């Protein structure tokens, strides 16, 4: 489609077509911005990439990341508060899984 047509009739058609295109859902944009803000920290992004592969407990994340337990727990808490991960109990351990919509978003960014 030609941008900014000079002809008045073409311009009206062009404007009409633009108005009929799918509008941006502001709530969705705000949610995505929040996800990107949370994942802008390198440790949280590393956690998310690990959780794309499988669920982890804190101890396993501490080991694979080479970070201190309190730091990993802090970042997981922020991710949980912002809807990036879901915790669940198995035996006496708490495991974390990446929410499916975040996993899908990150997968699409990798390609």
Secondary structure, DSSP 8 states (H G I E B T S, - for coil): --SS-SSHHHHHHHHHHHHHS----HHHHHHHHHHHHHTTSHHHHHHHHHHHH--EEHHHHHHHHT--HHHHHHHHHHHHHTTSEEEEEETTEEEEEE-HHHHHHHHHHH-
